[in-house]
């Protein structure tokens, strides 16, 4: 079975999925969370993308949603010890997507991971998402409305409804400031709960769903190490705006996102995706 590619997808068909993180939160044991032996093994290795969800890897759901939204060329950035990820799709290649893989030699952050995909992008615009987030196909599809770089902005109050995003997880999102025309003016990584509690709704947050052009790679090369010792995409966006004159338009979205960061999220996500069809 196949699904029609949205007409709006023409000319914007590439997507990058960052799956190279070490999964430190997923590795952390949680005694009150019951996992299957297969899920326990994936959790102990920090393999969020390969976490079995209703009998298939979590990444399958992400790839199916990307295909539904009109993306058919996907580059997955993985860590040097994630060869099982490549093997999963070598042995069972999807029909609706062409996959390629890039390895991030060291876990140096999202901006460094993104740099590994410059040849894949080939000077074209592309979508960037993370392998521990599930976005609805309709959420991904609205990025086709952009006429250049931008991102999906998620409302704080909507993220907390209908999914598994908690106030604690919200505090680790990036806070967005936009002007009257919905162009990004500032992005604040991990502002913390106290800051967010003092802001009236609507508060707009990034859940790492970006549309980038080739200029983002030059910005990534200029990023300095963050306080966490990583090179981070939000810092690259700030550099692109400040130094290169790039403008990023925010598309307002009232959908939620499913988060698979820790073991506690596994049964939640499994239940929430129990009726979601996956067609690769």
Backbone as JSON, one array per atom type, in Angstrom:
{
  "sequence": "XXXXXXXXXXXXXXXXXXXXXXXXXXXXXXXXXXXXXXXXXXXXXXXXXXXXXXXXXXXXXXXXXXXXXXXXXXXXXXXXXXXXXXXXXXXXXXXXXXXXXXXXXXXXXXXXXXXXXXXXXXXXXXXXXXXXXXXXXXXXXXXXXXXXXXXXXXXXXXXXXXXXXXXXXXXXXXXXXXXXXXXXXXXXXXXXXXXXXXXXXXXXXXXXXXXXXXXXXXXXXXXXXXXXXXXXXXXXXXXXXXXXXXXXXXXXXXXXXXXXXXXXXXXXXXXXXXXXXXXX",
  "N": [[0.85, -1.2, 0.0], [0.53, 2.21, -0.83], [0.86, 5.78, -0.29], [-0.41, 8.89, -1.43], [1.81, 11.46, -2.48], [1.93, 14.66, -1.08], [1.08, 17.51, -3.06], [2.31, 19.86, -2.36], [4.8, 19.09, -1.59], [6.63, 19.12, -3.62], [9.88, 19.85, -4.69], [10.86, 20.15, -2.14], [11.96, 17.83, -0.5], [13.75, 16.5, 1.06], [14.93, 15.18, 4.18], [16.47, 15.31, 7.38], [17.37, 13.22, 10.02], [18.29, 13.29, 13.29], [20.02, 11.0, 15.09], [22.11, 10.35, 16.71], [22.7, 10.65, 19.36], [23.89, 9.85, 22.7], [22.03, 8.89, 24.45], [21.75, 9.16, 27.27], [19.81, 9.69, 29.26], [17.93, 7.75, 28.63], [19.37, 5.46, 29.21], [19.46, 5.48, 31.95], [18.46, 3.68, 34.76], [15.08, 2.94, 35.81], [13.29, 1.9, 38.3], [10.54, 1.57, 38.66], [9.39, 1.27, 36.2], [8.1, -0.84, 33.82], [9.51, -2.79, 31.35], [9.71, -4.66, 28.29], [11.91, -7.49, 27.64], [13.26, -6.94, 25.19], [12.88, -4.19, 24.93], [14.19, -3.37, 27.24], [16.83, -4.06, 26.61], [17.34, -2.29, 24.46], [17.03, 0.13, 25.81], [19.12, 0.01, 27.69], [21.29, 0.33, 26.05], [20.9, 2.83, 25.14], [19.48, 3.24, 22.81], [17.34, 4.94, 21.32], [16.1, 5.34, 18.82], [15.84, 2.73, 17.9], [14.16, 1.62, 19.72], [11.82, -0.81, 20.61], [8.51, -0.36, 19.77], [5.33, -1.25, 20.08], [6.11, -3.52, 18.69], [7.79, -2.7, 16.64], [10.62, -0.69, 15.51], [10.97, 2.55, 16.99], [11.84, 4.5, 15.22], [10.68, 3.73, 12.82], [8.07, 4.73, 12.95], [8.57, 7.47, 12.82], [9.75, 7.7, 10.28], [7.64, 6.83, 8.66], [5.78, 8.87, 9.13], [7.2, 11.02, 8.03], [7.23, 10.25, 5.32], [4.48, 10.3, 4.79], [4.14, 13.04, 4.92], [5.35, 13.96, 2.67], [8.1, 13.69, 2.27], [10.84, 12.07, 0.83], [13.5, 11.43, 0.7], [15.82, 10.66, 2.98], [18.2, 11.32, 5.43], [19.93, 9.74, 7.94], [21.55, 10.47, 10.87], [23.89, 8.86, 12.75], [25.48, 7.36, 15.66], [28.9, 6.14, 16.19], [28.68, 3.57, 17.23], [26.32, 2.53, 16.4], [25.68, 0.63, 14.47], [23.77, -1.3, 14.19], [21.5, 0.09, 13.63], [21.8, 0.97, 10.97], [21.9, -1.56, 9.81], [19.33, -2.53, 10.28], [17.71, -1.22, 8.37], [19.01, -1.8, 6.07], [18.58, -4.49, 5.78], [15.83, -4.52, 5.64], [14.71, -2.56, 3.63], [12.93, 0.53, 3.25], [10.06, 1.16, 1.14], [8.9, 3.56, 0.46], [10.7, 5.52, 0.9], [14.02, 6.76, 0.35], [16.87, 5.92, 1.96], [19.8, 7.25, 3.53], [22.91, 7.2, 5.33], [24.83, 8.83, 7.83], [27.71, 9.04, 9.86], [28.31, 10.35, 13.03], [31.31, 10.96, 14.38], [32.06, 11.56, 17.05], [30.19, 12.29, 20.01], [29.27, 15.27, 19.89], [27.27, 17.12, 19.95], [24.28, 18.69, 18.54], [24.68, 20.55, 16.43], [27.16, 19.81, 15.4], [26.48, 17.22, 14.6], [24.65, 17.83, 12.59], [26.32, 19.0, 10.7], [27.46, 16.82, 9.5], [25.81, 16.17, 7.45], [26.01, 17.77, 5.23], [26.82, 17.19, 2.59], [24.76, 15.49, 1.81], [22.57, 17.27, 1.83], [23.24, 18.92, -0.32], [23.11, 21.61, -1.16], [20.41, 22.17, -1.18], [17.2, 22.96, 0.32], [16.09, 21.53, 3.42], [14.41, 19.39, 5.79], [14.76, 19.23, 9.32], [14.7, 16.97, 11.97], [14.42, 15.25, 15.15], [15.36, 12.01, 16.4], [14.15, 11.16, 18.71], [11.69, 12.22, 18.91], [8.27, 12.14, 18.01], [6.42, 13.4, 15.46], [3.28, 14.48, 14.26], [2.13, 13.65, 10.95], [0.76, 15.81, 9.72], [1.81, 17.94, 11.08], [4.49, 17.96, 10.24], [4.04, 18.41, 7.56], [3.25, 21.09, 7.32], [5.54, 22.53, 7.09], [6.07, 22.81, 4.44], [4.83, 25.1, 3.69], [6.48, 27.19, 4.17], [8.59, 29.69, 2.76], [11.39, 29.5, 2.56], [13.99, 29.42, 5.12], [12.95, 28.28, 8.39], [10.84, 27.34, 11.18], [8.77, 25.08, 13.08], [6.7, 26.3, 15.53], [5.66, 25.47, 18.74], [2.84, 25.6, 20.86], [3.02, 26.12, 24.31], [0.87, 25.43, 26.11], [-0.64, 23.69, 24.53], [1.13, 21.61, 23.98], [1.14, 20.28, 26.36], [-1.15, 18.82, 26.4], [-2.84, 15.88, 25.47], [-0.65, 14.36, 24.71], [2.54, 13.17, 25.77], [4.13, 15.05, 26.94], [5.63, 16.67, 29.61], [5.54, 19.22, 32.25], [8.17, 19.38, 33.22], [9.66, 18.46, 31.05], [9.0, 20.46, 29.23], [10.45, 22.59, 30.28], [12.95, 22.08, 29.34], [12.87, 22.67, 26.7], [13.44, 24.88, 23.86], [12.9, 28.3, 24.16], [11.02, 30.56, 22.22], [11.26, 33.74, 20.67], [9.41, 35.97, 18.75], [8.74, 38.33, 16.07], [6.24, 40.77, 14.98], [5.6, 39.79, 12.48], [5.96, 37.14, 12.69], [8.59, 36.28, 12.52], [11.55, 34.83, 13.72], [13.21, 36.24, 16.47], [14.77, 35.74, 18.66], [16.2, 32.92, 20.37], [16.05, 30.85, 23.12], [17.78, 28.53, 24.74], [16.78, 25.87, 26.8], [15.36, 27.36, 29.03], [14.36, 26.97, 31.6], [12.1, 26.06, 34.28], [11.18, 28.08, 36.04], [11.42, 30.49, 34.64], [9.65, 30.04, 32.5], [7.22, 29.71, 33.83], [6.55, 32.25, 34.54], [5.62, 33.48, 32.28], [3.0, 34.62, 30.15], [0.49, 32.75, 28.35], [0.02, 32.84, 24.75], [2.91, 30.82, 24.9], [5.67, 30.19, 22.92], [7.44, 27.42, 21.76], [10.34, 25.57, 20.74], [10.44, 22.38, 19.28], [12.43, 21.24, 17.9], [11.95, 21.07, 15.07], [12.79, 21.92, 12.12], [13.14, 23.9, 9.13], [15.72, 24.18, 6.97], [18.15, 25.97, 5.0], [21.1, 25.88, 2.87], [22.77, 27.72, 4.14], [22.86, 27.25, 6.87], [24.92, 25.52, 7.45], [27.38, 26.89, 7.33], [26.96, 28.53, 9.53], [26.89, 26.59, 11.54], [29.55, 25.85, 11.58], [30.67, 27.96, 12.89], [29.9, 27.84, 15.5], [30.39, 27.96, 19.0], [31.51, 25.98, 21.81], [28.92, 25.0, 23.99], [27.7, 25.61, 27.36], [27.22, 23.08, 28.17], [29.13, 21.67, 26.94], [28.82, 21.12, 24.23], [28.18, 21.47, 20.68], [25.6, 23.29, 19.47], [22.47, 23.32, 17.72], [20.52, 25.49, 18.13], [22.3, 27.59, 18.8], [23.66, 27.85, 16.41], [21.6, 28.8, 14.81], [21.18, 31.3, 15.99], [23.61, 32.54, 15.32], [23.37, 32.5, 12.53], [21.27, 34.31, 12.18], [22.27, 36.65, 13.4], [24.87, 37.15, 12.3], [24.84, 36.44, 9.6], [22.55, 37.4, 8.49], [20.28, 35.82, 8.08], [16.81, 34.95, 8.02], [14.31, 33.49, 9.95], [11.25, 32.1, 9.77], [8.53, 31.53, 11.93], [6.18, 28.99, 12.11], [3.09, 28.74, 13.51], [1.84, 26.19, 15.59], [-0.56, 23.95, 16.86], [-0.47, 21.34, 17.54], [0.57, 18.42, 19.42], [3.6, 16.76, 20.5], [5.25, 13.62, 20.62], [7.4, 12.34, 23.06], [10.38, 10.54, 23.45], [12.46, 10.17, 25.49], [13.29, 8.97, 27.87], [13.19, 5.93, 29.87], [10.73, 5.9, 31.15], [9.08, 7.05, 29.31], [8.57, 5.09, 27.43], [6.36, 3.07, 27.76], [4.29, 4.96, 27.71], [4.46, 6.18, 25.15], [4.14, 3.93, 23.58], [1.48, 3.23, 24.1], [0.17, 5.53, 23.14], [0.73, 5.43, 20.44], [-0.49, 3.16, 19.6], [-2.56, 2.75, 17.78], [-1.61, 3.78, 15.45], [-0.9, 3.67, 12.08], [1.81, 2.26, 10.3], [3.57, 2.73, 7.43], [6.04, 1.91, 5.37]],
  "CA": [[0.0, 0.0, 0.0], [1.26, 3.48, -0.86], [0.04, 6.96, -0.08], [-0.07, 9.96, -2.37], [2.7, 12.51, -1.99], [1.27, 15.96, -1.2], [1.62, 18.34, -4.12], [3.15, 20.89, -1.77], [6.12, 18.55, -1.29], [7.52, 19.26, -4.76], [11.01, 20.74, -4.48], [11.3, 20.12, -0.73], [11.71, 16.41, -0.26], [14.81, 15.91, 1.88], [14.83, 15.32, 5.63], [17.58, 14.8, 8.2], [16.94, 12.75, 11.34], [19.44, 13.17, 14.18], [19.86, 9.82, 15.94], [23.46, 10.0, 17.13], [22.91, 10.91, 20.78], [24.29, 8.71, 23.53], [20.87, 8.37, 25.17], [22.08, 9.0, 28.69], [18.58, 9.61, 30.05], [17.32, 6.45, 28.37], [20.17, 4.43, 29.88], [19.29, 5.57, 33.4], [17.43, 2.74, 35.21], [13.92, 3.42, 36.55], [12.79, 0.63, 38.85], [9.08, 1.48, 38.64], [8.96, 1.2, 34.82], [8.19, -2.21, 33.32], [9.81, -2.9, 29.94], [9.95, -6.01, 27.79], [13.36, -7.74, 27.51], [13.79, -6.25, 24.01], [12.92, -2.77, 25.27], [15.24, -3.2, 28.24], [18.12, -4.08, 25.94], [17.49, -1.04, 23.72], [17.21, 1.21, 26.79], [20.44, -0.09, 28.31], [22.26, 0.8, 25.07], [20.57, 4.2, 24.75], [19.01, 3.19, 21.42], [15.97, 5.44, 21.24], [15.56, 5.12, 17.47], [15.55, 1.31, 17.74], [13.31, 1.15, 20.81], [10.61, -1.48, 20.11], [7.23, 0.24, 20.11], [4.31, -2.1, 19.44], [6.73, -4.53, 17.85], [8.68, -2.2, 15.58], [11.45, 0.4, 16.02], [10.36, 3.88, 17.06], [12.19, 5.25, 14.02], [9.72, 3.39, 11.78], [6.95, 5.67, 13.05], [9.05, 8.76, 12.34], [9.93, 7.62, 8.83], [6.31, 6.75, 8.06], [5.2, 10.21, 9.19], [7.9, 11.83, 7.03], [6.73, 9.87, 4.0], [3.12, 10.84, 4.68], [4.23, 14.49, 4.78], [5.92, 14.31, 1.38], [9.55, 13.58, 2.23], [11.18, 10.74, 0.34], [14.94, 11.22, 0.81], [16.08, 10.87, 4.4], [19.54, 11.01, 5.94], [19.94, 9.47, 9.38], [22.86, 10.65, 11.49], [23.98, 7.89, 13.84], [26.75, 7.3, 16.35], [29.79, 5.11, 15.68], [28.34, 2.24, 17.74], [24.91, 2.31, 16.05], [25.63, -0.09, 13.2], [22.52, -2.06, 14.1], [20.51, 0.97, 13.02], [21.97, 0.85, 9.52], [21.57, -2.93, 9.42], [17.86, -2.69, 10.32], [17.1, -0.75, 7.13], [19.65, -2.51, 4.95], [17.92, -5.79, 5.66], [14.41, -4.3, 5.33], [14.67, -1.18, 3.15], [11.57, 1.04, 3.01], [9.67, 1.37, -0.25], [8.45, 4.94, 0.21], [11.8, 6.43, 1.23], [15.41, 6.38, 0.1], [17.63, 6.25, 3.17], [21.25, 7.27, 3.57], [23.38, 7.27, 6.71], [26.09, 9.5, 8.13], [28.14, 8.77, 11.22], [28.95, 11.4, 13.82], [32.37, 10.2, 15.06], [32.0, 11.8, 18.49], [28.94, 12.93, 20.42], [29.65, 16.65, 20.15], [26.12, 18.01, 19.9], [23.42, 18.66, 17.36], [25.25, 21.31, 15.31], [28.19, 18.95, 14.82], [25.78, 16.14, 13.89], [24.07, 18.38, 11.37], [27.39, 19.23, 9.73], [27.77, 15.57, 8.79], [24.83, 15.95, 6.37], [26.12, 18.84, 4.23], [26.84, 16.62, 1.24], [23.41, 15.0, 1.55], [21.7, 18.41, 1.51], [23.57, 19.28, -1.69], [22.7, 22.97, -1.48], [18.95, 22.29, -1.18], [16.55, 23.07, 1.62], [15.76, 20.22, 4.0], [13.78, 19.36, 7.11], [15.54, 18.62, 10.39], [13.96, 16.5, 13.14], [15.18, 14.4, 16.05], [14.89, 10.62, 16.43], [13.43, 10.84, 19.94], [10.4, 12.91, 18.85], [7.32, 11.77, 16.96], [5.58, 14.51, 15.03], [2.2, 14.08, 13.37], [2.39, 14.0, 9.56], [0.25, 17.15, 9.39], [2.77, 18.9, 11.64], [5.63, 18.0, 9.33], [3.64, 18.91, 6.25], [3.1, 22.54, 7.26], [6.82, 23.16, 6.74], [6.05, 23.1, 3.01], [4.3, 26.45, 3.5], [7.57, 28.16, 4.31], [9.3, 30.1, 1.55], [12.74, 29.7, 3.04], [14.24, 28.83, 6.44], [11.99, 28.52, 9.45], [10.62, 26.24, 12.11], [7.45, 24.94, 13.68], [6.62, 26.72, 16.92], [4.61, 24.73, 19.45], [2.3, 26.3, 22.02], [3.26, 25.41, 25.57], [-0.34, 24.83, 26.68], [-1.08, 22.58, 23.69], [2.07, 20.5, 24.14], [0.84, 19.58, 27.61], [-2.43, 18.13, 26.26], [-3.01, 14.86, 24.45], [0.56, 13.61, 24.45], [3.23, 12.78, 27.01], [5.04, 16.11, 27.33], [5.41, 17.11, 30.99], [6.13, 20.54, 32.53], [9.62, 19.24, 33.36], [10.2, 18.39, 29.69], [8.83, 21.8, 28.66], [11.52, 23.45, 30.77], [14.16, 21.79, 28.57], [12.69, 23.1, 25.32], [13.96, 26.21, 23.56], [11.89, 29.35, 24.15], [11.13, 31.36, 21.0], [10.74, 35.1, 20.59], [9.13, 36.31, 17.36], [8.22, 39.67, 15.86], [4.84, 40.85, 14.56], [5.42, 39.03, 11.25], [6.26, 35.75, 13.05], [9.98, 35.92, 12.28], [12.29, 34.59, 14.94], [14.14, 37.29, 16.9], [15.7, 35.17, 19.65], [15.9, 31.56, 20.81], [16.68, 30.66, 24.42], [17.86, 27.09, 25.0], [16.55, 25.39, 28.16], [15.21, 28.53, 29.92], [14.05, 26.56, 32.96], [10.7, 26.15, 34.66], [10.83, 29.35, 36.69], [11.24, 31.49, 33.59], [8.45, 29.74, 31.73], [6.03, 29.9, 34.66], [6.24, 33.67, 34.63], [5.22, 34.01, 30.97], [1.61, 34.34, 29.8], [0.26, 32.07, 27.08], [0.76, 31.68, 24.25], [4.37, 30.71, 24.91], [6.06, 29.38, 21.77], [8.62, 26.62, 22.05], [10.86, 24.72, 19.66], [10.62, 20.95, 19.48], [13.46, 20.82, 16.94], [11.39, 20.77, 13.75], [13.33, 23.06, 11.39], [13.43, 23.91, 7.7], [16.99, 24.89, 6.8], [18.83, 26.06, 3.72], [22.54, 25.57, 2.98], [23.48, 28.67, 5.0], [22.99, 26.8, 8.26], [26.17, 24.79, 7.66], [28.4, 27.88, 7.67], [26.7, 28.94, 10.91], [27.31, 25.48, 12.42], [31.02, 25.87, 11.69], [31.06, 29.08, 13.75], [29.36, 27.65, 16.84], [31.31, 27.67, 20.1], [31.0, 25.0, 22.76], [27.97, 25.5, 24.97], [28.03, 25.29, 28.75], [27.12, 21.63, 28.32], [30.23, 21.06, 26.21], [28.34, 20.64, 22.94], [27.88, 22.43, 19.62], [24.15, 23.13, 19.44], [21.76, 23.94, 16.6], [20.0, 26.83, 18.43], [23.39, 28.57, 18.72], [23.91, 28.07, 14.98], [20.51, 29.66, 14.33], [21.48, 32.66, 16.46], [24.7, 33.05, 14.48], [22.83, 32.72, 11.18], [20.48, 35.55, 12.21], [23.08, 37.8, 13.81], [26.05, 37.4, 11.48], [24.64, 36.17, 8.17], [21.32, 38.03, 8.03], [19.22, 34.85, 7.79], [15.54, 35.14, 8.72], [13.62, 32.23, 10.18], [9.84, 32.33, 10.07], [7.91, 30.51, 12.78], [4.82, 28.57, 11.81], [2.42, 28.38, 14.75], [1.25, 24.86, 15.54], [-1.24, 23.59, 18.1], [-0.33, 19.9, 17.76], [1.54, 18.01, 20.41], [4.72, 15.93, 20.04], [5.54, 12.54, 21.56], [8.8, 12.39, 23.48], [10.94, 9.24, 23.87], [13.77, 10.5, 26.04], [13.64, 8.13, 29.01], [12.45, 4.67, 29.97], [9.36, 6.17, 31.55], [8.3, 7.42, 28.13], [8.34, 3.95, 26.53], [4.97, 2.6, 27.78], [3.4, 6.06, 27.32], [4.49, 6.32, 23.7], [3.58, 2.7, 23.01], [0.02, 3.32, 24.17], [-0.31, 6.63, 22.3], [0.92, 5.07, 19.05], [-1.01, 1.8, 19.42], [-3.45, 2.7, 16.63], [-0.98, 4.5, 14.35], [-0.44, 2.79, 11.01], [3.16, 2.53, 9.81], [3.77, 2.24, 6.06], [7.37, 2.32, 4.88]],
  "C": [[0.87, 1.24, 0.0], [0.29, 4.62, -0.6], [0.5, 8.05, -1.01], [0.84, 10.97, -1.7], [2.0, 13.85, -2.13], [1.92, 16.8, -2.29], [2.58, 19.39, -3.58], [4.56, 20.41, -1.48], [7.11, 18.77, -2.42], [8.62, 20.27, -4.45], [11.53, 20.79, -3.06], [11.02, 18.73, -0.21], [12.73, 15.75, 0.66], [14.57, 16.17, 3.37], [16.06, 14.7, 6.29], [17.01, 14.41, 9.56], [18.19, 12.55, 12.2], [19.2, 12.04, 15.17], [21.19, 9.39, 16.55], [23.71, 10.21, 18.62], [23.25, 9.65, 21.56], [23.14, 8.14, 24.34], [21.09, 8.19, 26.65], [20.84, 8.92, 29.57], [17.89, 8.26, 29.85], [18.08, 5.33, 29.08], [19.91, 4.38, 31.37], [18.18, 4.64, 33.88], [16.31, 3.45, 35.97], [13.15, 2.19, 37.02], [11.29, 0.47, 38.71], [8.52, 1.43, 37.22], [9.17, -0.22, 34.31], [8.39, -2.2, 31.81], [9.93, -4.37, 29.55], [11.46, -6.23, 27.73], [13.97, -7.0, 26.32], [13.87, -4.74, 24.26], [14.01, -2.47, 26.28], [16.62, -3.18, 27.6], [18.36, -2.78, 25.18], [17.74, 0.12, 24.68], [18.61, 1.19, 27.38], [21.55, 0.39, 27.37], [22.0, 2.25, 24.65], [20.03, 4.32, 23.35], [17.55, 3.65, 21.35], [15.34, 5.15, 19.87], [15.15, 3.67, 17.26], [14.67, 0.75, 18.85], [12.07, 0.46, 20.25], [9.35, -0.83, 20.67], [6.15, -0.52, 19.34], [4.92, -3.02, 18.39], [7.62, -4.03, 16.73], [9.45, -0.99, 16.1], [10.71, 1.74, 15.99], [10.65, 4.68, 15.79], [11.25, 4.93, 12.86], [8.54, 4.37, 11.77], [7.36, 7.04, 12.5], [9.18, 8.76, 10.83], [8.59, 7.55, 8.11], [5.65, 8.12, 8.03], [5.87, 11.14, 8.18], [7.41, 11.53, 5.62], [5.32, 10.41, 3.78], [3.14, 12.34, 4.4], [4.95, 14.92, 3.51], [7.43, 14.26, 1.28], [9.94, 12.17, 1.8], [12.69, 10.47, 0.28], [15.35, 11.62, 2.22], [17.5, 10.44, 4.74], [19.47, 10.86, 7.45], [21.37, 9.61, 9.89], [22.92, 9.77, 12.72], [25.36, 7.96, 14.48], [27.61, 6.16, 15.83], [29.47, 3.7, 16.15], [26.88, 1.87, 17.4], [24.75, 1.52, 14.76], [24.36, -0.92, 13.06], [21.4, -1.22, 13.48], [20.59, 0.9, 11.5], [21.53, -0.54, 9.04], [20.06, -3.15, 9.36], [17.24, -2.3, 8.97], [17.82, -1.26, 5.89], [18.95, -3.82, 4.71], [16.44, -5.66, 5.3], [14.24, -2.86, 4.85], [13.23, -0.72, 2.92], [11.31, 1.25, 1.52], [9.33, 2.83, -0.56], [9.56, 5.97, 0.41], [13.11, 5.87, 0.73], [16.23, 6.86, 1.29], [19.12, 6.31, 2.88], [21.66, 7.49, 5.02], [24.69, 8.04, 6.76], [26.43, 9.23, 9.59], [28.75, 10.02, 11.84], [30.02, 10.72, 14.67], [32.36, 10.34, 16.58], [30.7, 12.52, 18.81], [29.23, 14.36, 20.87], [28.5, 17.62, 20.02], [25.44, 18.04, 18.55], [23.99, 19.44, 16.18], [26.36, 20.51, 14.63], [27.56, 17.8, 14.05], [25.22, 16.64, 12.57], [25.13, 18.6, 10.3], [27.72, 17.97, 8.93], [26.88, 15.37, 7.57], [24.95, 16.98, 5.25], [26.11, 18.29, 2.81], [25.48, 16.06, 0.86], [22.49, 16.14, 1.13], [21.98, 18.92, 0.11], [23.1, 20.66, -2.09], [21.2, 23.19, -1.51], [18.43, 22.51, 0.24], [16.13, 21.69, 2.11], [15.09, 20.42, 5.35], [14.73, 18.71, 8.1], [14.62, 18.24, 11.54], [14.88, 15.6, 13.96], [14.55, 13.03, 16.16], [14.23, 10.24, 17.74], [12.12, 11.61, 20.03], [9.55, 12.33, 17.73], [6.41, 12.95, 16.7], [4.47, 13.96, 14.14], [2.55, 14.46, 11.94], [1.92, 15.4, 9.19], [1.15, 18.24, 9.96], [3.95, 19.07, 10.71], [5.25, 18.66, 8.01], [3.53, 20.42, 6.2], [4.41, 23.23, 6.94], [6.92, 23.45, 5.26], [5.5, 24.5, 2.72], [5.39, 27.51, 3.56], [8.2, 28.46, 2.95], [10.74, 30.43, 1.93], [12.89, 29.11, 4.43], [13.16, 29.18, 7.46], [11.84, 27.32, 10.34], [9.16, 26.2, 12.5], [7.56, 25.37, 15.14], [5.43, 26.07, 17.59], [4.16, 25.53, 20.67], [2.51, 25.47, 23.28], [2.01, 24.72, 26.08], [-0.85, 23.66, 25.86], [-0.16, 21.37, 23.81], [1.73, 19.65, 25.36], [-0.46, 18.78, 27.55], [-2.35, 17.07, 25.17], [-1.78, 14.03, 24.13], [1.21, 13.16, 25.74], [4.26, 13.81, 27.43], [4.66, 16.62, 28.71], [5.96, 18.52, 31.18], [7.65, 20.49, 32.67], [10.28, 19.17, 31.98], [10.09, 19.74, 28.99], [9.98, 22.71, 29.05], [12.83, 23.23, 30.02], [14.02, 22.12, 27.09], [13.3, 24.48, 25.11], [12.79, 27.19, 23.45], [12.12, 30.26, 22.95], [10.57, 32.76, 21.22], [10.58, 35.44, 19.12], [8.6, 37.73, 17.27], [6.78, 39.61, 15.35], [4.56, 40.07, 13.29], [5.78, 37.57, 11.43], [7.67, 35.32, 12.64], [10.71, 35.83, 13.62], [13.25, 35.74, 15.24], [15.14, 36.78, 17.93], [15.23, 33.76, 19.99], [16.72, 31.3, 22.07], [16.64, 29.17, 24.76], [17.68, 26.79, 26.48], [16.41, 26.55, 29.15], [14.91, 28.16, 31.36], [12.59, 26.83, 33.32], [10.3, 27.47, 35.25], [10.59, 30.45, 35.67], [9.93, 31.27, 32.87], [7.18, 29.98, 32.53], [5.6, 31.35, 34.71], [5.75, 34.28, 33.34], [3.76, 33.67, 30.69], [1.52, 33.56, 28.48], [-0.26, 33.05, 26.04], [2.27, 31.84, 24.36], [4.76, 29.76, 23.79], [7.4, 28.71, 22.03], [9.05, 25.86, 20.8], [10.92, 23.28, 20.13], [11.5, 20.39, 18.36], [12.89, 20.32, 15.63], [11.68, 21.98, 12.86], [13.32, 22.83, 9.89], [14.66, 24.78, 7.5], [17.38, 24.94, 5.33], [20.31, 25.82, 3.93], [23.31, 26.52, 3.88], [23.68, 28.19, 6.42], [24.32, 26.09, 8.5], [27.32, 25.74, 7.99], [28.21, 28.36, 9.11], [27.14, 27.86, 11.89], [28.82, 25.48, 12.61], [31.51, 26.98, 12.61], [30.64, 28.9, 15.21], [30.48, 27.33, 17.84], [30.68, 26.61, 21.01], [30.05, 25.65, 23.75], [28.45, 25.16, 26.38], [27.97, 23.79, 29.0], [28.23, 20.9, 27.57], [29.85, 20.51, 24.87], [28.2, 21.8, 21.97], [26.41, 22.25, 19.28], [23.51, 23.93, 18.31], [21.17, 25.3, 16.96], [21.08, 27.92, 18.4], [23.73, 28.87, 17.27], [22.84, 28.98, 14.39], [20.75, 31.1, 14.75], [22.58, 33.3, 15.63], [24.2, 33.37, 13.08], [22.03, 34.02, 11.12], [21.38, 36.76, 12.43], [24.17, 38.15, 12.81], [25.81, 37.27, 9.98], [23.33, 36.75, 7.62], [20.21, 37.07, 7.65], [17.97, 35.2, 8.6], [14.81, 33.8, 8.78], [12.18, 32.53, 10.59], [9.29, 31.19, 10.9], [6.49, 30.25, 12.32], [4.17, 28.09, 13.1], [1.69, 27.05, 14.59], [0.63, 24.54, 16.89], [-1.24, 22.08, 18.34], [0.61, 19.64, 18.92], [2.62, 17.16, 19.74], [4.9, 14.82, 21.06], [7.04, 12.48, 21.8], [9.25, 11.01, 23.97], [12.35, 9.47, 24.38], [14.23, 9.54, 27.12], [12.82, 6.86, 29.0], [10.99, 4.9, 30.34], [8.47, 6.5, 30.36], [7.89, 6.23, 27.28], [6.9, 3.45, 26.6], [3.98, 3.69, 27.39], [3.3, 6.16, 25.8], [3.88, 5.1, 23.03], [2.06, 2.76, 23.01], [-0.51, 4.38, 23.21], [-0.18, 6.33, 20.81], [0.29, 3.72, 18.7], [-1.92, 1.68, 18.19], [-2.88, 3.45, 15.42], [-0.45, 3.53, 13.31], [0.95, 3.24, 10.54], [3.3, 1.9, 8.43], [5.08, 2.79, 5.55], [7.55, 1.95, 3.42]]
}
